Amino acid sequence: FNPLYMKKIYFIYPMIFSLFIYSCGIDTNCNRPGEFGAYKFEYQVQMNPIADTFHVGDTIHFFSDFSNDIYETGENRTFGFIDTDLRYSSSIFKIDTANYRTNAILDFSIGSNHDVSYQNFSSGKVRMNLDIDYIQDNYSFSYYIIPNHVGLYYSLSTISPVQEPDFIERCSNFAIDGYTIMNTSTDNNIDYLLDSPDPFINSLWDSPNNDFVEGGGYCFYVVE
């Protein structure tokens, strides 16, 4: 019996096992340069009606219906999510004052057949979260808002995984990112950002792809 020999075995075996786990966890067929990167998935949300001005008491519908084959921009293809829960979130800002309000979603009545919850941040911001149905490899949700006050509003809508998504051919050393497109065929009244007296809101107009377009942005007036 050679204890030194046994120590060598105990040392080498974990190394081999770790290499085996590492090689299994990462897809060696990643088609992207560099050791690290990110998947960027695209989600879409629609509104009805699409308008630049609503009246107090109007009903504005938001909805989406899509398969679990999610489009990814980096490889210009879809990946099939496997048992991945998604969540929809919305924030609304009132931007017609010099200090815009981040809790303006409370200016609206909200109705849905899905579970709706509100998330309060220490900054005073309030965000609405909604669980997305997943039935037979298909995601869907719908809800409506009813404005109760007049003003100029800026809404953001995002869809994101509740947990780390799993899909075939995934590179495990790649992060998961995504963005949400609102009403693919319209500009969503982005120029209304310039109507705000708040300089920060104005500055969002200069970087629409990052803050407005990819955040599911939409601007609208509410009148009596």
C-alpha positions in Angstrom: 0.0 0.0 0.0 1.4 3.4 -1.1 -0.3 6.4 0.5 1.5 8.7 -1.9 0.0 6.8 -4.8 -3.5 7.1 -3.3 -3.0 10.9 -2.9 -2.1 11.2 -6.6 -5.3 9.3 -7.5 -7.5 11.5 -5.3 -5.9 14.6 -6.8 -6.1 13.6 -10.4 -9.7 12.2 -10.3 -11.4 15.5 -9.3 -9.4 17.3 -12.1 -10.7 14.8 -14.7 -14.2 15.0 -13.4 -14.2 18.8 -13.4 -12.9 18.9 -16.9 -15.7 16.5 -17.9 -18.4 18.6 -16.3 -16.9 21.8 -17.9 -16.8 20.3 -21.4 -20.3 19.0 -21.1 -21.7 22.4 -19.9 -20.3 24.5 -22.7 -21.4 23.9 -26.3 -18.2 23.8 -28.3 -20.1 24.8 -31.5 -20.6 28.4 -30.3 -20.5 30.5 -33.5 -19.2 33.7 -31.8 -15.7 35.1 -31.3 -14.2 35.5 -27.9 -14.5 33.5 -24.7 -17.5 35.3 -23.3 -20.6 36.9 -24.8 -24.4 37.3 -24.4 -27.5 36.1 -26.0 -29.9 38.9 -26.9 -33.5 37.7 -27.2 -36.3 39.7 -28.8 -39.8 39.9 -27.4 -42.7 41.8 -28.8 -45.8 43.5 -27.3 -48.8 45.0 -29.0 -51.2 47.8 -28.0 -54.8 48.4 -29.1 -55.7 51.0 -29.9 -52.5 52.7 -31.0 -53.0 56.4 -30.6 -51.1 59.6 -29.5 -53.9 60.8 -27.3 -56.4 59.1 -25.0 -59.2 60.3 -22.8 -59.7 59.8 -19.1 -61.7 56.6 -18.9 -60.5 55.0 -22.2 -59.5 51.4 -22.2 -56.0 50.6 -23.6 -55.2 47.0 -24.2 -51.7 45.4 -24.1 -51.1 41.8 -25.2 -48.7 39.3 -26.6 -48.9 35.7 -28.0 -45.8 33.9 -29.1 -44.2 30.4 -29.2 -41.3 29.3 -27.1 -39.1 29.6 -30.2 -37.6 33.0 -29.2 -35.7 35.0 -31.8 -32.0 35.8 -30.9 -30.3 38.7 -32.7 -26.7 37.6 -32.5 -27.2 34.4 -34.5 -30.3 35.6 -36.4 -32.2 32.5 -35.4 -34.6 31.2 -32.8 -33.9 29.0 -29.8 -36.6 26.9 -28.2 -36.9 27.7 -24.5 -37.5 24.6 -22.3 -39.8 25.0 -19.4 -38.9 28.6 -18.9 -41.2 31.0 -17.0 -41.4 34.5 -18.4 -42.6 37.7 -16.7 -44.0 40.9 -18.1 -43.2 44.2 -16.3 -44.4 47.8 -17.0 -43.5 51.1 -15.6 -45.3 54.4 -16.4 -43.7 57.9 -15.9 -45.6 61.2 -15.9 -43.2 63.5 -17.8 -45.1 66.8 -18.1 -43.3 68.3 -15.1 -39.7 69.3 -14.5 -39.4 66.4 -12.0 -41.0 63.5 -13.7 -42.9 61.0 -11.6 -41.8 57.4 -11.5 -44.9 56.0 -9.8 -47.4 57.2 -12.4 -48.7 53.6 -13.1 -50.8 54.3 -10.0 -52.7 56.9 -12.2 -54.2 54.0 -14.0 -56.7 51.3 -13.2 -55.4 47.9 -14.3 -57.4 44.8 -15.2 -56.2 41.3 -16.2 -57.1 37.6 -16.0 -53.4 37.1 -15.0 -51.8 37.5 -11.6 -50.8 41.2 -11.3 -48.5 42.5 -8.5 -46.8 45.9 -7.8 -43.2 46.3 -6.9 -42.2 49.4 -4.9 -38.6 50.7 -5.1 -36.8 52.8 -2.5 -36.5 55.6 -5.1 -40.3 55.8 -5.2 -40.7 54.1 -8.5 -43.6 51.6 -8.8 -43.5 48.8 -11.3 -46.3 46.4 -12.3 -45.4 42.7 -12.8 -47.6 40.2 -14.5 -47.2 36.4 -14.9 -47.2 35.1 -18.5 -49.2 32.0 -19.3 -47.2 29.1 -20.8 -49.5 26.5 -22.3 -48.4 23.9 -24.9 -45.2 25.6 -25.8 -46.9 29.0 -26.2 -46.6 32.2 -24.2 -49.5 34.7 -23.9 -50.8 37.5 -21.7 -53.2 40.4 -21.9 -54.3 43.2 -19.7 -55.7 46.7 -19.9 -55.2 50.1 -18.3 -57.7 52.9 -17.8 -56.2 56.4 -17.3 -57.7 58.3 -14.4 -55.8 61.6 -14.8 -54.7 63.9 -17.6 -51.1 64.4 -18.5 -48.2 63.3 -20.7 -47.0 59.8 -20.0 -44.1 57.6 -21.0 -44.5 53.8 -20.5 -41.9 51.0 -20.6 -42.8 47.4 -21.2 -40.4 44.5 -20.8 -40.5 40.7 -21.0 -37.8 38.7 -19.2 -37.1 35.2 -17.9 -38.0 34.5 -14.3 -35.1 32.1 -14.0 -32.1 31.3 -16.2 -33.6 29.9 -19.4 -32.5 26.5 -20.8 -32.4 25.7 -24.5 -30.6 23.3 -26.8 -27.1 24.4 -28.1 -26.8 26.9 -25.3 -23.3 28.2 -24.6 -23.2 28.2 -20.8 -20.5 30.8 -20.7 -22.8 33.3 -22.4 -25.0 35.7 -20.4 -28.7 36.1 -21.1 -30.0 39.5 -22.3 -33.0 40.7 -24.1 -35.2 43.6 -25.2 -38.9 44.2 -25.9 -40.3 45.9 -29.0 -43.6 47.7 -28.7 -45.9 47.9 -31.8 -43.3 47.0 -34.4 -44.8 49.1 -37.2 -44.9 52.5 -35.4 -42.6 55.0 -33.8 -44.6 54.9 -30.6 -44.6 58.8 -30.4 -41.0 59.0 -29.4 -40.9 62.7 -30.3 -43.2 63.3 -27.2 -40.1 62.9 -25.1 -39.1 66.3 -26.3 -42.4 67.8 -25.0 -41.2 67.1 -21.4 -39.7 70.0 -19.4 -37.4 67.4 -17.8 -33.8 67.4 -19.3 -33.3 63.7 -18.5 -36.5 62.7 -20.4 -35.3 64.9 -23.3 -32.0 63.1 -23.3 -33.7 59.7 -23.9 -34.6 60.9 -27.3 -30.9 61.0 -28.3 -30.5 57.3 -27.5 -33.7 55.7 -28.5 -32.4 52.3 -29.3 -31.1 51.7 -25.8 -33.8 53.4 -23.7 -37.0 53.8 -25.7 -37.1 51.2 -28.5 -35.5 48.3 -26.7 -37.4 49.0 -23.5 -40.8 48.8 -25.2 -41.3 52.5 -24.9 -44.5 54.4 -25.7 -45.5 58.0 -25.1 -49.1 59.4 -25.1 -51.2 62.2 -23.8 -54.3 61.8 -21.7 -56.9 64.5 -21.9 -60.4 65.0 -20.4 
